[in-house]
Amino acid sequence: MSSDNKDEVNEVEIKIDWVDTPRGKVPTYESISKAIEDIAGVLMEQDIRLESIEKKTAQQSLKPEQLEVVISEIKALRAEIKNIYEKIDYLEELLNEISEKTDTIDYLSELIERHFKTRHERDED
């Protein structure tokens, strides 16, 4: 979008915090949740703006140049919304990775707990 557009939205900066685990680096739930909230907020803004533009267009008879501007703005908004959806998809991939690693850690913890419990029971006999 052009810089003289008063409705222009700045790019949302996404910051993901990572923690080191024995299985590698893992993104934190908190940072991912915050990022998703930020992205969803911008997406909602864009949807509202797009709806407003469409309503204005439907209510007015526009000159070809004006119609071209409106169409250009709608295309820019749709491109921005697509970009936001791509970021959400990336965050969902990260959440799936967290879930997989958490499941693995839970499974390994359970195995270790069983091992020590069985070992302790044998030592008592």
Secondary structure, DSSP 8 states (H G I E B T S, - for coil): --TT-TT----------EEEETTEEEE-HHHHHHHHHHHHHHHHHHHHHHHHHHHHHHHS---HHHHHHHHHHHHHHHHHHHHHHHHHHHHHHHHHHHHHHHHHHHHHHHHHHHHHHHHHHHHH-
